[in-house]
Amino acid sequence: MATINDIAKMAGVSTSTVSHVVNKTRYVSPEKVEKVEKAIRELDTPPNFVLKKTLPHMPEIKEKYILMLIADKKSSFQRRVEQQIDEGLRDTGYSLITIECNSDISGMKSFFDVLLAGNMATGIIVFPDEKDILIQRVLLDVKVPVIVLGREVRNFMADTICTDTLDGAYKATKHLINKGHERIGFLGRSRERSPKRLEGFKKALREYHIPELSEYIYPHLQKEQDIFEALDELLSGEQMPTALIVANYAVVIPFLKYIDAHNITCPTDISVVCFGSFDWAPLHTPALTTVEQDTEQYVKLTVETLLQRIANKEYANVPAYKNVYRTVMLQTKLVVRSSTCGIGRGPFGEKASSMSELVLSEAEIQNIRYKKLTAAISFHYAGKAWMELHQKGIRDIFDNLGISIIAITDAHFDPQLQCRQLDSLRMLEPDILIAIPTDNKLTADAFRKIADSGIKLILITNVPDGLRPEDYVTCVSINEHSHGQNMGHGLGEYMYQHNMKNYGLIVHGADFYATIQRDNAAKQVISEEYPVLHLCEEIRFEKEDEVYKKTKDLIKRYPEIEALYISWDGPAMEAIAALTEMGRTDVAIVTSDLDYADAMNMAKGGMIKVLSAQCPYEQGQAIALAAAKSVLNEKVPSFIGIEPISVTPDNLLKSWKKVFKEEPGQELVQAFKENPNYVSAKE
């Protein structure tokens, strides 16, 4: 640092003249004043006595303070950290002074020199700028402890606290992939402090063998107009993404503005996961799914580490302390809310279409009636309400269209019997055959013969081995992803509300895409949205009657189990029988499909607490409409998924009407009246 003698020598005046010019203690000729001021301006670092006199507007700071440098004033995370650090220092004797660094950081160097002169600042916390100018040009030689936040900086030794944003982006992308999304876009900023989020995004795509498409990736969006133009390109055309990762908070608001202005509905049209911990995320409609950093832990580590370094006088960028400095990488948390939804998939990965795509015009109806068509139905087993409602939905549409049902068979879950029945139905030469396979492998040959015969084949739920979408009209099922999500949320919410922790999974072990998709969706919801719950064990069954013994064995191994997820109601009833015999009626059960036995159990306050119900009547209608479309040689989606409904004791009677198209029976209503826990159930 220059001295008063240096200034006097440069100006060609005496040291006393320099003192009088700076302190204004006597008259000095303008020529000499100009020489002294010019010499001072040419110095890289003026002496302290000059700085103190040339910055009279700065109050004298007597207390100890920490300097915090923020490189991105738009970052909600940096702002949140700043606020919490200020609170964390409140009882330590230190005050926090925060400086927002503008784009011309080099031009602010003299300002920082003033702040860091003498012993005014005892420690520094810094979010580095994109090009590390703050570190390399301002803080490189400071003689105070420094904590670097956000990411590591090369060629600068200091404690670093950052978040594993690569893993955060990986988890966000994996979340979307597991919900059925494959066309996923990425929006980021050129100001992002590292490329880690993009790396995490690409890592998830690679692991799931999803192509990385450059037209879906925009990592360098700086201005709002850039974001709007990128969204114009992304969200137009048939191949627009079904989901987006918004990797920076500064992109979130422009994105929401854009979709609102263009009538794009989230998550129906596009799902979105945002990076950032912002207070309004759960208040937005829809509530935004976010990748959040644990600011509380972040701040705690920052304050503790800085105070320790100050106490030990362990300054930054000192080679002797190289082994003292530490880098801490904190984990992110995926907070799942309403801005992401699942995509139901068919047996070949096709996106589920809705029943709304099957509307018939009056002219088409008259054309079908004129044809006097025939149809046959092959059920895997009959007699349950599920099949009866399918049949009713089919028959109501067919009766209106003049399509005659000439045969209905029941295979009693016997593949060999179904094969013989299918051969017989084929010999009747119906125009339309509707069927649900008992076994995809063992019935494959019989279904192949039907596909080759020219009969319009409509499948329910499953597709036999060897058949491709071109071999049949469509496959109609429930949206299994939504089905599983309903069950996962049902289990998680019930356990959360009742302070439960331990659960088990009883899932279907057969290679049916429908139950696999259902079970996987439920497991995803539970693991991501209710991470405090503990899975004791997952067991699998092939046949329903296996579940009785398997449940007993499971509870013996894990008596701490408080709740069970069971793929559908048939095996759930086996589990209930086993638990009742063991005296464990305290175990809560979440399952799927609504039938009389399930409803009575729920109404009486039994073990079934939540279930996801199919709408088989509507599924039957969709089957019949798809068949009608096909005989007109119109294009029919290869997979149609009907949305399920969630059923709890509060809406059971109302749900019964919706599913069965009739009033609940007197016994069911009476069960509520006799159960004091549910007397307020809504009808």
C-alpha positions in Angstrom: 0.0 0.0 0.0 1.3 3.5 -1.0 2.4 6.0 1.7 2.1 9.7 2.0 5.8 10.0 0.9 5.0 8.1 -2.3 2.1 10.5 -3.1 4.3 13.6 -2.3 7.1 12.3 -4.6 4.7 11.5 -7.5 3.1 15.0 -7.2 6.4 16.8 -6.7 5.2 18.4 -3.5 6.0 18.1 0.2 4.3 15.6 2.5 2.7 18.5 4.4 1.1 19.7 1.2 -0.4 16.3 0.6 -1.7 16.3 4.2 -3.3 19.7 3.7 -4.9 18.7 0.4 -6.4 15.6 1.9 -7.5 17.1 5.2 -8.4 20.5 3.8 -6.6 22.2 6.8 -5.3 25.2 4.8 -5.3 26.8 1.4 -3.4 25.1 -1.3 -3.1 26.4 -4.9 -5.4 24.7 -7.4 -2.3 23.6 -9.4 -0.9 21.7 -6.5 -4.3 20.3 -5.5 -4.7 18.9 -9.0 -1.2 17.3 -8.9 -1.9 15.6 -5.5 -5.4 14.4 -6.6 -3.9 13.1 -9.9 -1.3 11.1 -8.0 -3.9 9.6 -5.7 -6.1 8.6 -8.6 -3.2 6.8 -10.2 -2.5 4.6 -7.2 -3.9 1.0 -7.3 -4.5 1.1 -3.5 -4.6 4.5 -1.8 -3.5 4.7 1.9 -6.1 4.3 4.6 -5.9 8.0 5.6 -6.8 9.0 2.1 -9.7 6.5 1.8 -11.2 7.6 5.1 -11.2 11.2 4.0 -12.4 10.6 0.5 -15.4 8.6 1.7 -17.0 10.9 4.3 -20.5 9.4 3.6 -19.5 6.1 5.1 -20.4 5.9 8.8 -17.8 4.7 11.2 -18.4 1.1 12.0 -17.4 0.1 15.5 -19.0 -3.3 15.7 -17.7 -6.5 14.1 -19.4 -7.5 10.9 -19.5 -10.2 8.3 -19.5 -9.3 4.6 -21.8 -11.2 2.3 -21.4 -10.9 -1.5 -24.3 -12.0 -3.7 -23.6 -12.5 -7.4 -27.2 -13.2 -8.6 -29.7 -10.9 -7.0 -32.5 -12.7 -8.8 -31.8 -16.0 -7.0 -34.4 -16.9 -4.5 -32.1 -19.4 -2.9 -29.3 -16.8 -2.4 -31.9 -14.4 -0.9 -33.2 -17.0 1.5 -29.7 -18.0 2.6 -28.9 -14.3 3.2 -32.0 -13.8 5.4 -31.3 -16.9 7.5 -27.6 -16.1 7.9 -28.6 -12.7 9.2 -30.8 -14.4 11.7 -28.1 -17.0 12.6 -25.6 -14.2 13.4 -28.0 -12.3 15.6 -26.7 -13.5 18.9 -23.0 -13.9 17.9 -21.9 -10.3 18.2 -21.5 -10.0 14.4 -23.6 -8.1 12.0 -24.2 -9.0 8.4 -23.6 -6.5 5.6 -24.8 -7.7 2.2 -23.6 -6.4 -1.2 -25.3 -7.2 -4.4 -22.6 -7.3 -7.1 -23.5 -5.8 -10.4 -22.3 -7.0 -13.8 -19.2 -4.8 -13.6 -17.5 -6.5 -10.7 -14.1 -5.3 -11.7 -15.3 -1.7 -11.5 -16.3 -2.3 -7.9 -12.8 -3.3 -6.8 -12.0 0.0 -5.1 -15.3 -0.1 -3.3 -14.4 -3.6 -1.9 -10.9 -2.4 -1.1 -12.5 0.2 1.2 -14.7 -2.3 2.9 -11.9 -4.7 3.4 -9.3 -2.1 4.5 -8.0 -2.4 8.1 -10.0 -4.7 10.3 -13.5 -3.6 9.3 -14.6 -7.1 8.0 -13.8 -10.1 10.1 -15.1 -12.7 7.6 -16.6 -13.1 4.2 -19.4 -15.2 2.7 -19.6 -15.3 -1.1 -21.7 -16.7 -3.8 -19.2 -16.6 -6.7 -20.2 -15.0 -10.0 -20.2 -17.0 -13.2 -16.7 -16.0 -14.2 -15.2 -16.1 -10.7 -14.2 -12.4 -10.9 -15.2 -11.8 -7.3 -12.8 -14.4 -6.2 -9.9 -13.9 -8.5 -9.8 -10.1 -8.6 -11.3 -9.0 -5.3 -10.9 -11.7 -2.7 -7.7 -13.5 -3.7 -5.4 -11.7 -1.1 -7.9 -10.9 1.7 -6.6 -11.6 5.2 -9.9 -12.9 6.6 -11.7 -16.3 6.6 -13.9 -16.9 3.5 -16.8 -19.3 3.0 -17.6 -20.0 -0.6 -21.3 -21.0 -1.3 -22.8 -22.8 -4.2 -19.9 -24.4 -5.9 -16.1 -25.0 -5.7 -13.8 -22.3 -7.2 -10.6 -23.4 -8.9 -7.3 -21.9 -7.7 -8.8 -20.5 -4.5 -8.5 -22.4 -1.1 -11.4 -21.9 1.2 -14.2 -23.8 2.9 -16.9 -24.5 0.4 -20.6 -25.5 1.1 -22.6 -26.5 -1.9 -25.6 -28.6 -3.0 -25.5 -31.7 -5.2 -27.6 -30.1 -7.9 -26.5 -32.8 -10.4 -28.3 -35.4 -8.2 -31.2 -33.0 -7.8 -31.7 -32.7 -11.6 -31.2 -36.5 -11.9 -34.0 -37.1 -9.3 -36.3 -34.6 -10.9 -35.8 -36.2 -14.4 -36.2 -39.7 -13.0 -39.4 -38.7 -11.3 -40.8 -37.6 -14.6 -39.6 -40.7 -16.4 -41.2 -42.9 -13.8 -44.4 -41.1 -14.3 -44.3 -42.2 -18.0 -42.7 -39.1 -19.6 -40.1 -39.6 -22.3 -40.2 -36.3 -24.2 -38.7 -34.1 -21.5 -37.3 -30.6 -22.0 -34.7 -28.6 -20.1 -34.7 -24.8 -19.5 -31.7 -23.2 -17.9 -29.8 -19.9 -17.7 -26.4 -18.8 -18.9 -25.8 -17.5 -15.4 -26.1 -20.9 -13.9 -23.2 -21.4 -11.5 -22.3 -24.8 -12.9 -23.4 -27.2 -15.6 -24.3 -29.9 -13.0 -28.0 -29.6 -13.4 -27.8 -30.3 -17.1 -25.4 -33.2 -16.4 -27.9 -34.7 -14.0 -30.7 -34.3 -16.5 -28.7 -36.1 -19.2 -27.6 -38.8 -16.8 -31.2 -39.8 -16.1 -32.0 -39.9 -19.8 -29.0 -42.2 -20.5 -29.9 -44.6 -17.7 -33.4 -45.0 -19.0 -32.2 -45.2 -22.7 -34.2 -42.1 -23.7 -32.7 -40.2 -26.6 -31.2 -36.8 -25.7 -32.8 -34.4 -28.2 -31.0 -31.1 -28.7 -34.3 -29.4 -29.7 -35.6 -30.0 -26.2 -32.6 -28.5 -24.4 -32.2 -24.7 -23.8 -29.4 -24.3 -21.1 -28.4 -20.6 -21.9 -31.5 -18.5 -21.5 -30.7 -15.1 -20.1 -33.5 -12.6 -20.9 -37.3 -13.1 -20.6 -37.6 -12.7 -24.3 -35.1 -15.6 -24.8 -37.3 -17.8 -22.6 -40.5 -16.9 -24.6 -38.8 -17.6 -27.9 -37.5 -21.0 -26.6 -41.0 -21.9 -25.4 -42.4 -20.9 -28.8 -40.2 -23.5 -30.4 -40.7 -26.1 -27.7 -44.4 -26.0 -27.2 -45.6 -26.0 -30.7 -46.1 -29.0 -33.0 -47.1 -32.5 -32.4 -43.8 -33.6 -30.8 -43.8 -31.0 -28.0 -42.4 -32.2 -24.7 -44.8 -33.6 -22.1 -42.7 -32.4 -19.3 -40.1 -29.7 -18.5 -37.2 -29.3 -16.0 -37.0 -25.5 -15.2 -33.5 -25.4 -13.8 -33.3 -21.9 -12.5 -35.7 -19.7 -10.5 -35.3 -16.8 -12.9 -36.9 -18.9 -15.6 -39.9 -20.0 -13.5 -42.0 -16.7 -13.7 -41.5 -16.3 -17.5 -42.5 -19.9 -18.0 -45.7 -19.5 -15.9 -46.5 -16.3 -17.8 -46.1 -18.0 -21.1 -48.3 -21.0 -20.4 -51.0 -18.8 -19.0 -51.0 -16.5 -22.0 -51.1 -19.5 -24.4 -53.8 -21.5 -22.6 -51.4 -24.4 -21.8 -52.6 -26.3 -18.8 -50.2 -27.7 -16.2 -50.0 -30.6 -15.7 -52.6 -31.8 -18.2 -50.7 -30.4 -21.2 -47.3 -30.3 -19.7 -45.7 -31.4 -16.3 -43.0 -29.2 -14.8 -40.4 -29.5 -12.0 -38.7 -26.3 -10.9 -35.4 -25.8 -9.1 -35.7 -23.5 -6.0 -37.0 -23.1 -2.5 -39.6 -20.4 -2.9 -42.4 -19.8 -0.5 -45.2 -19.5 -3.0 -44.5 -22.8 -4.8 -47.2 -24.7 -2.7 -49.6 -21.8 -3.0 -49.6 -21.6 -6.8 -52.3 -23.4 -8.9 -51.2 -26.0 -9.5 -48.8 -26.3 -6.6 -45.3 -26.6 -8.1 -43.1 -29.7 -7.8 -39.7 -28.4 -6.8 -36.1 -29.5 -6.2 -35.2 -27.8 -3.0 -32.0 -27.2 -1.1 -32.0 -27.4 2.6 -31.3 -23.8 3.5 -31.5 -24.4 7.2 -28.7 -27.0 7.1 -26.8 -24.8 4.6 -26.9 -21.8 6.9 -26.1 -23.7 10.0 -22.9 -25.1 8.4 -22.0 -21.7 7.0 -22.3 -19.8 10.3 -20.6 -22.5 12.4 -17.7 -22.9 10.0 -17.1 -19.2 9.6 -17.1 -18.5 13.3 -14.7 -21.4 13.9 -12.3 -20.0 11.2 -12.6 -16.5 12.7 -11.8 -17.8 16.2 -8.8 -19.8 14.9 -7.6 -17.0 12.6 -7.7 -19.4 9.7 -7.8 -17.2 6.7 -8.7 -18.1 3.2 -6.2 -19.1 0.4 -3.4 -19.9 2.8 -1.4 -23.0 1.7 -0.7 -23.9 5.3 -4.4 -24.4 6.0 -5.0 -26.5 2.8 -5.9 -29.5 4.9 -8.1 -27.5 7.2 -10.5 -26.2 4.6 -13.4 -28.6 3.8 -15.9 -29.0 1.1 -19.4 -30.1 2.1 -21.9 -31.4 -0.4 -25.5 -31.3 0.8 -28.3 -33.3 -0.8 -31.4 -31.8 -2.5 -34.9 -32.8 -1.8 -37.6 -33.5 -4.4 -40.9 -32.0 -3.1 -43.7 -33.5 -5.2 -46.8 -31.4 -5.7 -49.5 -31.0 -8.3 -47.5 -29.7 -11.3 -46.5 -33.2 -12.4 -48.8 -35.9 -13.4 -48.4 -39.4 -14.7 -48.9 -40.7 -18.3 -50.9 -43.9 -18.5 -49.2 -46.3 -20.9 -50.4 -49.2 -22.9 -48.7 -52.6 -23.3 -46.3 -51.2 -25.9 -45.6 -47.9 -24.2 -48.2 -45.9 -26.1 -49.8 -43.0 -24.3 -53.3 -43.6 -23.0 -56.0 -41.9 -25.0 -59.3 -40.9 -23.5 -62.9 -41.9 -24.2 -63.5 -38.5 -25.6 -61.8 -39.5 -28.8 -64.5 -42.1 -29.6 -67.5 -39.9 -30.2 -69.8 -41.0 -33.0 -71.7 -38.7 -35.2 -75.4 -39.3 -36.0 -74.5 -40.3 -39.5 -72.0 -42.8 -38.2 -74.6 -44.2 -35.8 -77.1 -44.7 -38.7 -74.4 -46.4 -40.8 -73.6 -48.9 -38.1 -77.2 -49.7 -37.5 -77.6 -50.4 -41.2 -74.8 -53.0 -41.0 -76.6 -55.2 -38.4 -73.3 -56.3 -36.8 -72.7 -59.2 -34.3 -70.3 -59.4 -31.4 -69.1 -62.0 -28.9 -67.4 -61.5 -25.5 -64.8 -63.8 -23.8 -64.3 -63.0 -20.0 -61.5 -64.4 -18.0 -64.0 -65.0 -15.2 -67.6 -63.7 -14.8 -69.9 -63.2 -11.9 -68.1 -60.2 -10.3 -69.5 -56.7 -10.5 -66.4 -55.7 -12.5 -67.4 -58.0 -15.4 -71.1 -57.3 -15.0 -70.6 -53.6 -15.3 -68.3 -54.0 -18.3 -71.0 -56.1 -19.9 -73.7 -53.5 -19.1 -71.6 -50.7 -20.6 -71.0 -52.7 -23.8 -74.6 -53.8 -24.1 -76.0 -50.3 -23.6 -73.9 -48.9 -26.5 -74.4 -51.9 -28.7 -78.2 -51.9 -28.2 -78.3 -48.3 -29.4 -76.2 -49.2 -32.4 -78.1 -52.3 -33.3 -75.1 -54.6 -32.6 -76.2 -58.1 -31.4 -74.2 -59.9 -28.8 -74.5 -63.5 -29.9 -72.3 -65.2 -27.1 -70.6 -64.5 -23.8 -68.2 -67.0 -22.2 -66.6 -67.3 -18.8 -63.2 -69.0 -18.6 -63.1 -69.3 -14.8 -59.4 -68.2 -15.0 -58.6 -71.4 -16.9 -56.3 -70.7 -20.0 -57.1 -74.1 -21.6 -60.8 -73.5 -21.2 -60.5 -70.0 -22.7 -58.6 -71.3 -25.7 -61.4 -73.8 -26.4 -64.0 -71.1 -25.9 -62.2 -68.7 -28.3 -62.0 -71.4 -31.0 -65.8 -71.8 -30.6 -66.5 -68.1 -30.8 -64.3 -67.8 -33.9 -66.4 -70.4 -35.6 -69.5 -68.2 -35.0 -67.8 -65.6 -37.2 -68.9 -62.5 -35.2 -67.9 -59.1 -36.7 -66.5 -58.1 -33.3 -64.8 -60.1 -30.5 -64.1 -58.5 -27.1 -61.8 -60.5 -24.8 -59.6 -60.3 -21.7 -56.9 -63.0 -21.7 -56.6 -65.3 -18.7 -52.9 -65.8 -19.5 -50.9 -63.9 -22.0 -48.7 -66.8 -23.0 -51.0 -69.8 -22.8 -53.8 -68.2 -24.8 -51.5 -66.6 -27.5 -52.2 -69.2 -30.2 -55.9 -68.9 -29.9 -55.8 -65.1 -30.0 -53.5 -65.3 -33.0 -56.1 -67.3 -35.0 -58.7 -64.6 -34.2 -56.4 -61.8 -35.2 -55.7 -63.6 -38.5 -59.4 -64.3 -39.2 -60.4 -60.7 -39.9 -62.6 -60.4 -36.8 -62.3 -57.0 -35.1 -60.5 -57.8 -31.9 -60.9 -55.5 -28.9 -58.8 -56.4 -25.8 -59.5 -55.6 -22.2 -56.5 -54.8 -20.0 -53.9 -57.2 -21.4 -52.5 -58.2 -24.8 -51.6 -61.9 -25.5 -48.0 -62.7 -26.4 -47.1 -62.3 -30.0 -49.8 -59.8 -30.9 -48.8 -56.3 -32.0 -51.0 -53.2 -32.2 -51.7 -53.8 -35.8 -53.2 -57.2 -34.9 -56.1 -55.8 -32.9 -58.3 -52.6 -32.8 -57.4 -51.4 -29.3 -56.8 -52.4 -25.7 -59.1 -50.7 -23.2 -58.2 -50.5 -19.5 -58.1 -48.3 -16.5 -55.4 -45.7 -16.5 -53.1 -47.9 -14.4 -50.7 -45.2 -13.6 -53.5 -43.1 -12.0 -54.8 -46.2 -10.3 -51.5 -46.8 -8.6 -51.0 -43.1 -7.7 -54.4 -43.1 -6.0 -53.4 -46.1 -3.9 -50.0 -44.7 -3.1 -51.4 -41.4 -2.0 -54.1 -43.2 0.0 -51.6 -45.3 1.9 -49.2 -42.3 2.5 -51.9 -39.9 3.7 -53.6 -42.4 6.0 -50.3 -43.4 7.6 -49.2 -39.8 7.9 -52.5 -38.7 9.5 -52.4 -41.6 12.0 -48.7 -41.3 12.9 -47.8 -44.7 11.3 -44.4 -45.6 10.0 -44.0 -49.2 8.9 -45.7 -50.8 6.0 -45.6 -53.8 3.6 -46.3 -54.3 -0.1 -48.2 -57.3 -1.4 -47.9 -57.0 -5.2 -48.8 -59.1 -8.2 -45.9 -61.2 -9.4 -47.2 -62.1 -12.9 -45.8 -60.3 -16.0 -49.0 -58.2 -16.6 -48.1 -54.7 -17.8 -51.3 -53.4 -16.1 -50.5 -54.5 -12.6 -46.8 -53.8 -13.0 -47.6 -50.2 -14.0 -50.1 -49.9 -11.1 -47.7 -51.2 -8.5 -44.8 -49.2 -9.7 -46.8 -46.0 -9.7 -47.9 -46.6 -6.1 -44.3 -47.4 -5.0 -43.1 -44.2 -6.7 -45.6 -42.1 -4.9 -44.9 -43.6 -1.5 -41.1 -43.4 -1.8 -40.9 -39.9 -3.2 -43.8 -38.2 -1.4 -43.7 -40.0 1.9 -40.0 -40.7 2.5 -40.4 -41.0 6.3 -42.4 -44.2 5.8 -40.5 -47.4 6.2 -41.0 -50.4 3.9 -40.5 -53.6 5.8 -40.8 -56.0 2.9 -42.3 -56.4 -0.6 -43.8 -59.8 -1.3 -45.2 -61.2 -4.6 -48.0 -63.6 -5.4 -49.1 -65.4 -8.6 -52.5 -66.6 -7.4 -54.9 -64.9 -5.0 -55.2 -67.9 -2.6 -51.4 -67.7 -2.0 -51.9 -64.4 -0.2 -53.4 -65.8 3.0 -50.3 -67.7 3.9 -47.9 -65.1 2.6 -49.6 -62.4 4.7 -49.2 -64.6 7.9 -45.6 -65.2 7.2 -45.0 -61.5 6.5 -46.6 -60.3 9.7 -44.6 -63.0 11.7 -41.4 -61.6 10.3 -42.4 -58.0 10.8 -44.9 -57.6 13.6 -44.3 -53.9 13.5 -46.2 -53.5 10.2 -49.0 -51.0 10.6 -50.3 -50.9 7.0 -50.4 -52.9 3.8 -50.6 -52.0 0.1 -52.3 -54.9 -1.9 -52.6 -54.8 -5.7 -56.4 -55.4 -5.8 -59.3 -56.4 -3.7 -59.3 -60.2 -4.2 -55.9 -60.8 -2.6 -56.8 -58.0 -0.1 -59.7 -60.2 1.2 -57.2 -63.1 1.7 -55.0 -60.8 3.7 -57.9 -59.6 5.8 -58.8 -63.2 6.6 -55.2 -64.0 7.7 -54.9 -60.8 9.8 -58.2 -61.4 11.5 -57.2 -64.9 12.5 -53.9 -63.5 13.9 -55.8 -60.8 15.9 -54.2 -58.0 13.8 -57.3 -56.1 12.7 -55.3 -53.0 13.6 -53.5 -53.2 10.3 -54.7 -50.7 7.7 -55.2 -51.9 4.1 -55.1 -49.9 0.9 -56.2 -51.7 -2.3 -58.0 -51.3 -5.6 -61.4 -52.1 -7.2 -64.8 -51.5 -5.5 -67.0 -54.5 -4.8 -69.7 -55.3 -2.2 -67.3 -57.0 0.3 -64.8 -54.1 0.1 -67.5 -51.5 0.6 -69.0 -53.4 3.6 -65.6 -53.7 5.2 -64.9 -50.0 4.8 -68.4 -49.0 5.9 -68.1 -51.0 9.1 -64.7 -49.4 10.0 -62.8 -52.5 8.9 -59.2 -52.8 7.7 -59.8 -51.3 4.2 -59.2 -47.6 4.7 -58.7 -46.4 1.1 -59.1 -47.9 -2.3 -58.9 -46.8 -6.0 -61.9 -47.8 -7.9 -62.2 -48.5 -11.6 -65.2 -47.3 -13.6 -66.0 -50.6 -15.4 -69.2 -49.3 -16.9 -67.4 -46.5 -18.6 -64.7 -48.9 -19.7 -67.4 -51.1 -21.2 -68.8 -48.1 -23.1 -65.3 -47.2 -24.4 -64.9 -50.8 -25.6 -68.2 -50.7 -27.5 -67.5 -47.3 -29.1 -64.0 -48.4 -30.2 -65.5 -51.5 -31.8 -68.1 -49.4 -33.6 -65.4 -47.0 -34.8 -63.4 -49.9 -36.1 -66.1 -51.4 -38.3 -66.3 -48.0 -40.0 -62.6 -48.4 -40.7 -61.8 -45.3 -38.7 -58.6 -44.9 -36.8 -58.9 -45.9 -33.2 -56.1 -45.2 -30.6 -54.2 -48.4 -29.8 -54.7 -47.9 -26.0 -57.5 -46.2 -24.2 -57.2 -45.5 -20.4 -60.2 -44.7 -18.3 -59.5 -42.6 -15.1 -60.2 -44.2 -11.7 -61.6 -42.6 -8.6 -60.3 -42.6 -5.0 -62.7 -44.0 -2.4 -62.6 -43.3 1.3 -65.2 -43.8 4.0 -66.2 -40.2 3.5 -67.2 -40.6 -0.1 -68.0 -44.3 -0.2 -71.8 -44.0 -0.8 -71.4 -41.4 -3.4 -68.7 -43.4 -5.1 -70.9 -46.5 -5.1 -73.5 -44.6 -7.1 -70.8 -43.4 -9.6 -69.3 -46.8 -10.1 -72.4 -49.1 -10.0 -75.0 -46.6 -11.5 -77.4 -47.5 -8.7 -78.2 -46.5 -5.1 -76.2 -48.3 -2.4 -78.1 -51.2 -0.8 -79.8 -50.8 2.5 -77.2 -53.1 4.2 -74.4 -50.8 3.2 -76.2 -47.7 4.3 -77.1 -49.4 7.6 -73.5 -50.3 8.2 -72.6 -46.6 8.3 -75.4 -45.9 10.8 -74.1 -48.6 13.1 -70.5 -47.4 12.8 -70.1 -44.3 15.0 -66.7 -43.4 13.3 -68.3 -42.7 10.0 -71.8 -41.3 10.8 -71.0 -38.2 8.8 -70.1 -40.0 5.7 -71.3 -38.1 2.6 -73.9 -39.6 0.4 
